[in-house]
Amino acid sequence: MTKPKTGKKPPAGSVLTVTAEKGETEADTMARVIVSPFLRHGCLGHGVAAKAFGKLPSEPDYNDFGKAIKARAKAAAEGDLTLATEILVSQALSLDAMFAELARRSVMNFGDYPLAAERYARLAFKAQSNSRASLEALAKLHQPREQTVRHVHVNEGGQAVIADNVHHHGGGKENENSNGQPHTTNTAGTSSALLGQDAEGNGLPISSSEGQPAMPNARRQRKRRT
């Protein structure tokens, strides 16, 4: 903990408490803490709160804001999408409110100030575009993703069998198959062969250089009639 040498009570938010890990020097500890995003964003959160709300009850300092951010980051790492959902929804609504206000100002300037109307309209469309992007990101976050995996098996006799599996991945949850079955196909040698023109359903043969009949010469000479 950093303390002022005068012995006076430090101003709110100026106290920084860090914990050293085993084998760390004081310089190593300070470097690790400062590089961490939680301290930097804790300082940012403290500054924003002071400007927006003034003096808060119990006067939370850098550490308190950093701990709150770290707790939310830990939940997100464990698959909790609550924070991401709240942020994206809040951003989309705020940007939509900006669009409505800028569009209103654009309309108010249509008649007498066309340049101002155009500038407000451009800003309104930018806010609208970013609001839509936030909603699209939210939809992708919660919409299951579909992935097609192609398996190629070569059975005895050189017969190839291709099977497609469609895997559904839910946002923020464990990957699941659409039918609840494991992501496997028939093992090699047990899959049905591709059928040819054989009426009995024999497998389609694979051509090779062995045992093939010779092709007749299409341009061979014929005996002329005398």
Number of C-alpha atoms within 10 A of each C-alpha: 7 10 13 10 6 7 7 8 9 12 9 13 18 14 17 13 13 15 10 14 11 7 8 11 11 13 9 12 16 15 11 15 16 11 10 12 14 22 22 16 16 22 20 15 19 22 15 12 15 14 10 9 8 11 12 9 6 7 13 15 20 23 20 19 21 21 14 12 17 17 12 15 14 11 13 15 11 10 12 15 17 11 13 15 18 12 13 20 17 14 17 23 16 14 21 20 16 19 24 16 13 21 21 15 17 23 16 15 15 13 9 9 12 14 12 16 20 16 13 22 19 16 16 23 17 15 22 20 15 16 24 16 15 21 17 13 16 18 14 12 17 14 13 17 13 13 11 10 11 11 13 12 18 15 16 11 11 13 17 18 17 13 12 11 15 14 19 17 17 16 16 16 13 10 13 15 16 14 10 7 8 10 13 8 15 12 10 14 15 10 17 13 19 14 13 12 9 9 7 8 11 12 16 16 13 9 9 7 6 6 7 8 7 6 6 7 7 6 6 7 7 6 6 5 4 3
